[in-house]
Amino acid sequence: MSEAMKYRRMVTTASAGYRVRAALLASLLLTGTQALAAEPPNFVVILVDDLGYADIGAYGSSFYETPHIDALAESGLRFTDGYASHPVCSPTRAALLTGKNPARLHITDWIPGLDPRDRKLVGPDDRHQLAHEEVTIAERLREAGYRTFFAGKWHLGDRGFFPEDQGFDVNFGGHHMGQPPGGYYSPYDNPVLADGPDGEYLPDRLTSEALRFVERHQDERFLVYLSFYTVHTPIQASRRHHEKYRDKRRALAPQAGPETTRERDGATRERQEDPAYASMVEALDENVGRLMNGLEELGLDESTVVIFTSDNGGLSTLSSERLAPTSNRPLRAGKGWCYEGGIRVPFIVRAPHAEARSSSVPVTSADIYPTILELSGLPLDPSQHRDGESFVSVLEGQDAPIRDFIVWHFPHYHGSTWAPGSAIRAGNWKLIEFYEEEAVELYDLSDDVSETRDLSAAMPAKTEELRGMLRDYLQSVDAQMPRTNAR
């Protein structure tokens, strides 16, 4: 049987199987933290690169097909207001591992970034590696006897700052670069990942390594951090699915409206219809299915917490001369922006004995650290995860907010045409400050998730309240700010 046929068979059976398991978990539902963590579970963290909020069916996509991720969402807790800790990759990755806001870590751009010297402002000299002084979640779990595994994109420093220097026993593919140096097909040209057979697809390889690790350590507690390079550029189609999506695109009815809309100096893609990108999303989905099926076959699916999310919003906004690969609609803009399209992401958690449902409690990447500690029965460490809040209470069925506000700080220029700025969400209120323009915008996300109605002029008191909260927080963490260009 060909690989393509095997995958099709797996897709047809996955959703039904997950629904049955979700029903069993619901029937066994126990309440209270002690029940959720009666025995320390295993942890699988799946971080996807550049996966947009609307890139999977469970969050609204109709062009991309993601039955395995949809089934995971159906069997777990689907956060509707899940956020990356930053609009670009390296800062979010640092926040996930440390429980700290990127502004506090002074990692506020992709590493090493590309701050232009011909603009009104100059971005700060932020850190280009995750400091050894930070105690990562991998280090905490390893100290408690867990085996720790990393595969995929690292992008938090060069040699001396690789995953094996930050608490991981095993590292497949994690190095300083933010995209696969040789592309998605072997040979990979990756200094810490041996080439596979010619034509091997990178997401398949990384998942296979994760499954081999789980099989070897199935009788121990483990943390698997599977950090896919996909769906980051270069957009290289999965050969298994590319023709399918080319046919699907040709069959689409003519769509009204423009292909892109203006976003300041950039253009935002309005529709999901790129066949190559769609094929990459489905290949990702297949590998999530492979991993989940592997856990089930080993009898580990009900003793393993699975967390699935993205490092930032989908790449939908670029300069007017370039067409981005995806759309985050109904959210505004995409990767690189502090509008919702750049920071709101899929965020799914499946934990043993936790009810399958959705929640609108806002959570961020930094919350993963204290949540894992609490679920594993380890003591919380507020001196480390200073900006993360455990969402175990939400897993237990509560929907009370776990924090007062969330801050995003991106004081750099970016290829998406973003200019330096910051944002804060408090309740359903969202304020964005643009430093170059010396302007702010205010939105009520409860009835304007697309951020189309700026209320800053109509509500000056609320605007100043949030602006003051944002500035107070940034000052409290000694956030680095852009400076005026003295050219």
N, C-alpha and C positions, 0 to 999 in steps of 0.2 A: 504494500500500500504506500502511495506517495506521501511525502510530508504534507502537501496541500490537502489530500484526502483525510489524513489523520486529524489535521486541524479542523476541517469542516465537521467531522464527526464529533470532536470535542466541543465545538461551539453549539451543536444542536442539543447536547445533553447537559451543558453546564448550568443554564438558568434553572431548569427544573430541579436539578440536584441541590443547588444552593437554596432554593425555596423550601425544600423539604428540611434541610438542616436548619434554616432559619426558624421554621415552625417548631422543630425539636428544641432549639435553644430557648424559644419563647415559652414553651411548656415547662422548661426547667428553670425559668427565671427566678433568681434569688435576688433579694435587695440588700444594699449595704456594701460598703467597701470591703468588709471582711469576706463576704460571699464572692465578690468579684475577684478577689485575690486570695482565696482560701489556700491555694498553693501557688507559688510563684510561677507565672506563665512564661512561655517563650515570647519573643517579640520579633515581628517582621515589619520593618519600615520600608515602604516603597515610595521613593521620591522620583517624580518624573520631571524632566527638564522642559520648561516652557509649555507645559500642558495647560490650556486655557479652561476657564470655568465651564464653557459651553462645548468643550471638545468631546464629551462623552454623553451617551444617551440619557443617563440618570440625571444629568444637569441640562438637558435640552437639545442635544444635537440630533438631527434627523439624517444628516448626510454621512457622518462617521458611524461605524457600527462597532459597539463595544459591549457585547453580551456578558463577558466575564466580569468586567468592572461594574456593569449595571447590576449583576447578580450579587457582587460583593456589597454594593450599596443597599440592595434590597434585604440582605441578611445582616446588615450592621447598622451603625449610627451614621446617617448622612447629614453632615452639617451644611446648611444652606448659606451660612455666613462664615465660612472658613476662609482664612486669609494667610497668604505668605507674609513673612515678616518684612519683606522688602520687594520693590518692583523688579529687581534683577537678582541673579543667581547666588554669587558668593556670599553676600550678606545674609540671605535667608538660610543658607547651609550652615553658616556660623551660628545663627540663632537657634536652629534646630538642635545642634550638638551641645550648645551651652546653656540654653534657656535665657539668653540675654538679647535685648534689642540691639540691632546692628549699630545704632547710634552710640550705645554704651561701649560696644566693642571697638569702635572706630574702624569698622569694616563696612563702608557705605557705598561701595561700587563693586562691579565685577573686577576680579583681580587679573591684571594690574590696572584696568581702566584705561580711559583714553581722554584725559582732560585737555580740551583745546586751549590754546593761548591767544586766540584772536576774538574772544567773545567778551561781553560786558563783565562777566564774573570769571573767577578761576576756582575750580573745585579744590577742597582741602587735600592735604597729603595724608590719605588714610592708610591703614595697615594693609600689607600684601600677604599676610599669612595669619592663621589662627594661632594665637599665643599659646605656648606650652603651659603657661600658668593656669589656663582655663582647664577645669576638670570636666571632660566631656561625659555625655551619658554612657558612651562605650566604656570609659575608664571606670565609672561608678559600677556598672554591671559586671565588668571583668573582675573588679575587686570583690564582688559578691559571689564569684564562682561561675559566671556566665562565660560561654565561649562566644567570641565576637567576630563577625564577618562583614567585610565591606566589598562591594563590587560596583564599578561604574565610575561616574563623574565625581571627583573630589573638589578641585578648584579652590583650595584653601591654603596654597603655599607650595613651594618647590621642595626638593629633597631636604629631609630633616623635619618637614612639616606634613608628611604624607599620612594616610590613615594609620599605618603601623606605628607612627609616632604619637598618635592621639587615642590609643586605647583599643585598636582593632588587631586581633590575632592574625587575620588573613586579609589581604588586599589584592583584588583582581581589577586592574584597570584604573585605579585612582591615582592621578598625578596632578601636575600643576595646570594643565590645559583645560579650557572650558568647553571644548568640543572634541570629538574623536579625531586625532591628528591624521589618520589615514582614511577617514570616512567610516561608513557603517558596514563595509564588507572587508573581510580578511584578504590581504594582510593589513593589520591595523596600525602599524607603525607606533605602537604604544609601548613605552619603556617598562611597564609593569604588567603587561598582558601578552602572553605568547600568542603568536598567530595561530589561527585554526586553519582548516582546509580552505583553499581558495574559494571565495564566494560565501563563506559562513557569515551570517548576519549577526551584528553585534548584540542586539537585544536577546537573541536566542542563546548566544554564548554566555552572557552574564547570568541569565536565568539558569542555565545548566550548571554553572559553577555554584550558584546558590543552592540548587537542589542537591548537588553532591555534598556540599557542606552539611546541610540538614540531615541527609541520610547518615553521614559519618557520625554526627553528634546527636542523633535522635534520642539517646538515653541521657543527655545532659541538657541543662538550660542554655539557651542560645539567644543571641541578638543577631539577626540578619538585616543588614542595611543595604537594600538593593536600589542603587541610585542610577537610574537609567540615563544614558546620554540622550536618548531619543526623547522628545521630538525636536530637539535643537537643530539648527542648521549645521551642516549642509542638508537640505531636504533631498534625501536619497530614498527612493521608493522601495518598499518591500516587494520583491519580485513575485511573491505569492499572490499579491492582491492588487497590483497596480492596474492590470487590465480590467478587473472588476469595477474599479472606481472610475476608470476612463469611460466605460460603458454607462455607469451610473450618471456621470456628469452629462454625457450626451443625451440621456433620457430625461434630464431635468426640463421642466417647463420653463419657458422664458420668464425671467424675473423682472419685476418692475423696480425702478429706482436705480441709482448709480452704483457702480461697482465699489467705489470708495467715497468717503466724505472727508472734508477738511478737518484737521485737528491742529490748530495753530499753524506751525510750519510743516506739518506732516499730513499724511493721508491714512485713514483707517479703513481696512477692508470690511465690507458690509455683509459678505456671504461666505459660507463654507462650501467650497466646491473644488478645491485643489486635489486632484487624484493622487498625486505622490504623497502629499501630507496625510491624506485619508488612509493610504495604505500603511504608513508608518504608525498611525494611531491604532489600526487594527492589529498590526504585528505586536505592538505594546500590549494590547488587550489579550491576545493569545498567550503571551508569556505570563501575564498575571494569572490567567487560567491554568497554565502549566504549574505555576507555583502553588496555587490553591489546591489543585488536584493532587500534587505531590504531598502536601501536608496531610490531606485526607487519607491518601493511600498508606501513609506511615502512622496513621492514628493520632496525628498531632493537631488536627484542625480545631479540636475543642479544648486545647491547652495552649493555644497560641493567639496572642493579640496581633492583629494585622492593622497597620495604619497606612493609608494611601493618600498622597497629596502631591502638590506641585510646588516648584520653587518660586514661581511667579506666574503672572497671567500669560495667555497665549500671545505670540508675536503677530499682532494685527495692525500695528501702526509704525510706519516708516516714512522716509522722505517721499515727496510726491512723485519722484522718478522711479520708485521701487514699489512692487506689490508684495505685501506681506502674505504669508501662507495660510492664515486662518482668520476667523472672526470671533469675537467674544460677545457679540450682541445677544441679549439686550444691554450688556454692560458697555461702558464707554472706554474707548482707547484700548491699550494692551500693554504688553511687557515694556518696562521702562517708565511707565506713567503711574502717578498716584491716584488716578481715577480708578474706579472699581475694576475695569478690565485688566489693569496691570497688577492688581493685588488680590482680588477675590478668586479663589481657586477651588477645585474639587477637594473635599476633605472628608474621608470616610474612615471609620474605625469599627472593626469587628472584634469584640471581646467576648470571651466565654461567659455565658449566662447574662449578657447584656441584651436588652430588648432591641429588636430591629425597629427603627423609626427614624424620623428626621427631626432636627432641632435647628432653631434660628439663633441659638446662643453664639455670639461671635467668639471665635477661637483663632489662634495663630500658631505658626511653626514653633515658636518658643515654648508653647504649652506642652509640647510632646515630652520634653525632658521631665518635668515634675509629674506628669501623668504616668509615665513609665515607672518612675520611682514609687509612686503610690501603689500602682497595680502590682509591683514586684514585692511589696512589703518593706521596701527600704525607706529609711527616714528621709523626709524632704530636706533640702539644703538651700534655704532662701538666700544665703550669701552667694551662691553660685547662680541658680536660676532666678535672678532678681526680677526679671520681666515676664517670666513664664508663670502661668497659673494652671494647676491641675484641673482637668475637666472630668475627673472620675464621677463627680456629682451628676454630670449630664449623662454619663453612661448608666448611672443608676436610675435615670428617669426624671431628674429634675431639670427645670428650664430657667432657673434663676441666673442672671448674669454672673460671670466669674471675675469680672473686673469693671472698672469705671470707664476706661478709655484705652484706645490703641493708637500708637504713633508710628508713622512711617517717615523716614528721613533720608532723602536722596539729594544731597547738595552738589551734584555733578551734572554735567551735560551727558546725553546718551544718544546713541544712534537712532533711537525711535523718535527723535526730535524733542524729547523732554529737556527742559532747562531746570536749573537747580530749584528745589522746593521741598516742602514737607506737607504732611497731612495728619489729621487726627479724627478719629471716630469716637464719639461719646454718646451712648444710647443709639438713636437712629440719626443723630446729627453728624455731618461730615464737613470738615473745613479743610481746604487746600490752600497753602500759601506759596505763591510764586515769587522767588526772591529777585529774579531779574526784572520782572514787571512791577515789583513792589505792590502786589495785588493779592487779594484773597477771594475765594469762592466758597459759598455755603450751600449745602444740600440737605434735604430731608429724605433719607433713604427709605423711610417707611412707605412713601408713595412716589418716589422718584429714583429708583435704583439705576436708571440710565443717566442720572446727573445732567438733566437738561434745563433745570430751572434754578439759576443762581439766586439765592435769597439774601445774599450779603447786604445789599442796599436796603432791602425791605425789613431786615431784622438786624439792625446794627448792634443791639445789646447782646444777642446770641452770638453774633460774629465775634465781638470783642471778648466774650467769655471763652469761646473755644480757642481764639488766637492766644489769649493769655495762658490757657492750660497747655497749649502746644509749646509755647516759648518757655514756660516754667519747667516743663518736663525736659526739654532739650538742654536747658541750663543745668538741671539737676544731674544729668548724666555726662556733663562736659562734652556735649556733642560738638563735632567739628563743623564749622560753617564755611560757606564760600566767601571769598574776599573780592573786593573790587579789583579789576585788572588795571594795573598801573602802566600798561603799554603806552 
